[in-house]
Each structure stands twice: as C-alpha cells, then as structure tokens.
Amino acid sequence: MAWEEWEQLKAQATERSSARMRLNQLADVGGSGEQGLMVYQDELGAVGHEAHELHGDLHAQADIDGMGADKQGNGTTTRAAVELKRQNFAMGGALSQAVKTWSSQVDSLLQACAHISNHLNYSKKSYAHDDAMIAASVRHADGSAMSVSELNKYFK
C-alpha cells in the first residue's frame, strides 16, 4: 500500500510541475498561433498624458541654464562659469561645457517627450476615426449592426 501511495504522490507532483511550466507558454488559439497587436485608446491616452507631464516637469526642474536668470537671461550656473573663467579658474570652462552638454541633453529629452505625447494623441484620434469608419461600413442599410456570423460569410 505504501508503494502505491508513493507512486500516486510522484504522479501528482509531476502534474503540478508541468502545469507550472505551461504558465510560461502562450496558449494555442488555433490558426497560425500569432497574436495581433492590441492597443486600447485609453492606454494610448494615458501614456501620452504621462509623456506630457514628464515634459512639463523636466522643463520646470531640469533647466539649470535658465534657473535664477538675470535680465540678460543668463542663469546662475552660467554666470558662475563666466565668473570662474574671468578669474582664470579652469573649472569655469569645464562648468560652462557641462551646462551646454546638460542643456543639450535636456532639450533632446524634452523633444522626445513632446514627440511621444503628440504622436500618441494623434494615434488615439486616428484609431477612433478608423473604428468609426469600420463600424459604419459593417452595418445594414437601415443602420443596424451586422452579426458576426453574417460577417463571417465574407471570409469563406
């Protein structure tokens, strides 16, 4: 009796183990097995909104060249670099170069955030328009929606 119980426990453990391993695989959905790309409009809007928020935060907080700007538009870091150079400190040139490099990188990131935000907003509107056009094209003349089985006739 003990041997049969041992064999049963081993079989159950094997079943549980193989079930866990199957979690890492995509279930076969028939056909080619490929999954289409699915994006929902609210997700596009959310990512676009986050990119817009990041753009605003970066613009407000990462501009070390413009912080504490004087009447000429020179920030405190730039003025410090100029003063250090004037007094013949090598760090003045290095600080000036660091500000230029930082500002260039921040500008690139700001442009990328703006591009992402604008593109996703455009995509959201474009997909909504496409969805409306598709929905209109799969309706009967009286405006009622076609059933899936009716649509399926066109694919045979």
N, C-alpha and C positions, 0 to 999 in steps of 0.2 A: 504494500500500500504506500509506503514512504517513497518508493522509487517512482511510482505513477504521479504522485503529488509533485515531486521534484521536476519531472518532465513537463507537467502542466504549468508550473511556475516559470520554467525556462521559455516555454512557448508564449506565455502571456508577456513576459519581458521582451521577447523578440518582437511581438506585435506592437507593443508600446514604443519600442525603439524605432521601428520602421515608420510608425505614424509620425514620430517627431521629425524624422529625416525628411518626410514628404512635405513638411511645412515650408521647406526652403525651395520647393519647386512650384511652378505655375501649373494650375490645374488645366488639363486639356479641355478646351472649349469647342473642339471639333474644327473642321476645316483645316486651314493652314497652321493653326495654333498661334498666329500672330495677334497681338493686341493692338488696337488702334489707339492713337493719342487722344486722350480725353482731357479737355480743359473746360472748366466752368467759368462763366463770366464773373461771378463774384470773386473767384480766386484771382483772375486777371486784375480785377479792380483792387483787390487787397494788396497784391504785390506792387502794382503801380502806385498805390497810396503810400506804401512803405518807402518806395524809392523817392517819392515827392517829399515825404517827411525827412528822410535822410539828407536830401538835397538842402532843405531849409536848415536843418541842424548843422550840417557841415559849413554852409555859407555863414551862419551866425557865429560858430565857435572855432573854426579851423583857420580863419583868415588872420594869421599872425602878422602879415604885412600891413593890414589895414587897422589893426587894433590900436586904439589910442592915437588915431590920426590927427595930425595938426592941420592948419589951414591949407597947406600945400598938398595934403593927402598922404604924407609920409607917416607910417605907423611908428610906434615906439621902438620896435626891433630894428627897423631900417634906420631910424635916427641914431640908435645906439651904434650900429655898424658904421655909419658915417663918422660919428664922433671918435670911435676907436681908430678908424683909418686916419683921421685928422691928427691924432696924437701918435701916429706911427706904430700902432699895435697891429701885429699880423692877424690877430683874431678879428679885426674889423672886416678884412676881405673875406675871411672864412665865414663869418656871420652873415655877411651880405650874400655870399654864394648859397649858404644854407637857406636863407629866406627866399631867394629866387627859385631854388630847387623845390622847396616845400610848396611855394605858391603854385608852381607849375603842376606839381602832383595833385594838389587840391583842386586846381582848375580842371584837370583831366577827370578826376573823380566826380566833380560836380557835373561836367558834361555827360559822363556816363550815366549818372543818376537821372538827369533830365531826359536823356535819350530813352532809357528804360521806361520811365514813367510815361513819356509821350507815346512810345510805341505800344505799351500795354493798353493805354487809354484808347488809342486808335484801333487796336486789335479787338478790344471789347465792343466798340461801336460797330466795327466792320462785321464781326461774327453775329451780333444781334441783327444787323441788316440781312446777312445771309440766311440766318434762321427764319426770319420773317418771309423772305422770298421763297425759301424751300417750303415753308408751311403753306403759303398761298398757292404754290404750284401743285401740291398734293391734296387739293380739295376738289370736291364735286362742283359743278356749275352753280348749284344752289348754296354753296359756301360750307356745306357740312364736310367734316374730315373724312378722308378715305381710311378704311380699316387696314390693318397690317396685312391681313390675308389678301385684300384687294391689291395692295402694293406688291405683294409677293408674286402675283401673276406676271408682272413686268420683268421679273428676273429669271423666268424659266425659258 
